[in-house]
Amino acid sequence: MARTISFHLQKGGVGKTTISGTLACQSALDGYRTLLVDVDPQGNASSWFLNEAPTFELADVVQGKCFIQDAIVSVAQVPNLFVLPTFGIGGTLKLYSETKLAEEPYVLQDLIKEVSENYDRIILDLSPGLGRLERAALISSDEVITPMTPEVFSLDGLEIFIDELNKLRKNLRSPVRHTKIIINSFDNRIRQHRDIYSAACEGVFTVYKIPVDPLFRKAQEAGCAPQLFKVRGKGLKESTVDAIQTLNKEIWR
């Protein structure tokens, strides 16, 4: 049965999609059948890896319009990588979360269980916020990992998220673990980045760093896995590759 990990902080712009997509690619490239579930109504992860709008998306599955197997799409460029997409078709997923999800808080949890035997690993990419949709995704996960940027506001957001997650565990009896933080776009030359990293390490979390690397954005624009993308023969920085591979080993260990 697959382990399920979600990446979340209610603050936007911290790199949730970049990290979840990159680690899904790394897992697949390492030979594990990996399912990336796009739980963001904006569908950024789906747009990243799929060239064409799918016949069905996550919103169709949760509304019973198709079976989950009908909506899952394989990613041609990355063997072993599959996406349960959201393309924001008419804002259907957002509308569902605002109208029907309150009656079905465990719908994502049930879907994950349904397909967990078909995959080795499942990754959920969430939108910013802590509404019903994000809560439903969190309780369907075995673990949630928090990406953040090296700035003070991210630390504030982390404190709020910890408090809200504790309430979620209690109210919906969720055993989801939360022991890891990823500091994204880290630059060791900048004092503030070093200070934020030190502050994060003072807590109870295991803290990882992913260096700032412009190739992530270029790979997304090209619809390509960062590990496979090159510009004039150059790919991700060596430090970035090491960070991704180390993080990927640690989170699935």
N, C-alpha and C positions, 0 to 999 in steps of 0.2 A: 504493500500500500504506500502511495506517494506521501512524502512530507510536503506540507504546504507552508509557504512563507509569504507574508505580505510586507511591503515597504510603505511606511506611512509616517507623515507628520502633517498636522492640519494646516501648516503654513505652505504656501505655494512657492515655486521657484527654487526648491532645494535639490532637485535632480531625481525625484522618485522614478520617473519614467526612464531616464537615462540609466540609472542603476539597475532597476528591475529588468529592463531590456538587455543590458549588457551582460548581466549575470545569467539571464536565461540563455543567451547565446553561448556563454562560456560553458554552462552545464551541458548544453546540447553538443557543442564541439568536443567535449570530453567523453561523449558517447552515451549520455543519459537521455532517455525520452523525457522531454521537458515541455510542460504546458504553461504558456503565459496567458493569464486571464486578464483582459483589459476591462477593469471595473470603473474606468474614468469615462463619464459621458462625453468628454471631448474626443476620446478615441485616439490619443496621440501615439500610443504604442502600436495600435493597429495600422495607422497611417504610415508609421515607420517601416513596418515589415511587409505590408501587403500593398501591392501596386493597384489593385482593383477593389472596389467595394464588394463585400461578400454577399452571397444570397441571403444568409441569415446572420444575426448577431446575437450577443448576449441577451438583449432585451426580448428577442423572440423566444429564447429558451425559457427565461423566467416567466413569460406570459403563456407558456404552453403552446406556442405556435409551431414549434419544431422540437425534435429531440436534440439533446446536447451534442451528440455525435454529428448531426447534420450541420452544426454551426462551426465546429472546429476546423481550422484551415492549417495545412502544413506550410512551412516557410521554405520555398524552393532552394534558396541560397544557403540555408543552414540545416543540414540533415539532423533529424531528431528533435527539431524545434517545431512546436505547434502553437497556434494562437486561437483563443476563444475571443473573437473580436467585438469591438464596439466602434461603429463608424458615425455615431451621432445622427443616425438617419431620423430626421424629424424630432430629435431630442427625445427619443422614445425611452431610453433608459432613465433619463432624468425625470420624465413624467411618471414613469412607473415607480421610481423611488419616492416621489412626492405623494402618490395616490394609493398605491396598492401594497407597498412594502411593509407598512405598519401591520398589515394583517398576516404577513408571511416573513417574519424576521429571520427565519432559518432557511430561507429558500436557497441562498448561495451555499450554505453549509451542506444541504442535501445534494446539490449539484456536484460539489467537490467530491463528496463521498461516492457519488455515482460513477465518476470517471477515475477515481484515485488508483484503481487497480490496473488501469491502462497506461499509467505513466510512472516514472521514477521520481519526478520532482514537479511541483506545481508552484508557480509564482504569480502573485496577484499585484497588479499595478493599480493603485487607488488615486482618486482625485483629492485635492485639498479639502479640508473641512472634516467635520465629524457628525455628519447627518446619518440618516437611516441606512443609506447605501454603504457608507464607509463602515458603520458598525456591523452590518450584516457580513461584510467581507472580513473584518477583523475576527469575528467569532468563528468564521469558517477556517481560520488559519491555526497552524500549530505554533507559529511564532511570528511576531511582528518585529521588524528591524527599522530603526528610525534614521533616515538620511537627514542631514542638516548641512547648512553652509557655515563657514567659519565667521559668524557674526553674532553679536549679542542678542539680536531679536530671535535667532534660532534657539539659543539657550532658553529664552523666555518661553518660546513655543514648546520646547521639550518639557518644561515643568508643567505646562497646561496639559500636554498630551498624557503625561504620566498620571496626572490626577483623573483625567477623563477615562483612561484605560482601566484604572482601578475601579471606577464606578461601573464600567462596562462588565468587567469580570464578575462583580458582585450581582448586578441586576440581571444579567443573562447567563450567569454561571459558566463563564468561559474560562478555560484554563490556559489561554494563549500566553506564551512566554514573551518577555520583553527584556533582553539582557544585552543587546548590541546596538551601537550607534555607528553610523558611517558619516564622517566629515567629508563632504564632497567639494571639489574644486579647491583643494588645499595647496597653498604655496608656502613652503617653509621659509622663504625669504621675507615674508611679511610678518611683522611682530604680532599683529592682532590675530592672525591665523594660529600662530604658536600659542598665544595666550588662551584662545578659545579651546584649542586642543588640550592644553594643560587643565583648564577648568573642567572640561568634559571627563578627563581621566580621573578627577578627584571623586567622582561618584561611584556607583556600583556597577556601571556598565563597562563592557569591553568595547574599546573605541578603535575604529579603523579609519584610514585615510585613503582617499582617492585623489591623486594630484590633478591640478588644473590642466586640461589638455584640450586644445581647440578641435582636435580630430573627432571628438564625440559629436559636436554639432554638425560637422561636415558629413560624417557617416549617416546621421539621421536625415540630413537633407538629401543624401544620395540613396536612402532607403536600404542601407547596408549595415551588416553587423560591424561594430567598431574593430573587432579583432581581424576582420578580413579586408577592411578598407585601407587604401593607400592613396596618398597624394604625391605625385612625382616620385613614386617608389618608396615613400616613407609612410609608415603606419603610426600606431600609438607609441608614445614614448616608452622606453624600457621600464621606467619606474611605474608607469601606468599599468603596463602589462603585468608586472610583478604584483602590484596591488590588487588587481582584479583576480589573478589566479590564487593569491593567498586568501583573499576574502571568500572566493568561491569554495575553496577547500574547507575553510573554517565554518562557514554557515551550514554546510551539509554534513559536517563531521558528527 
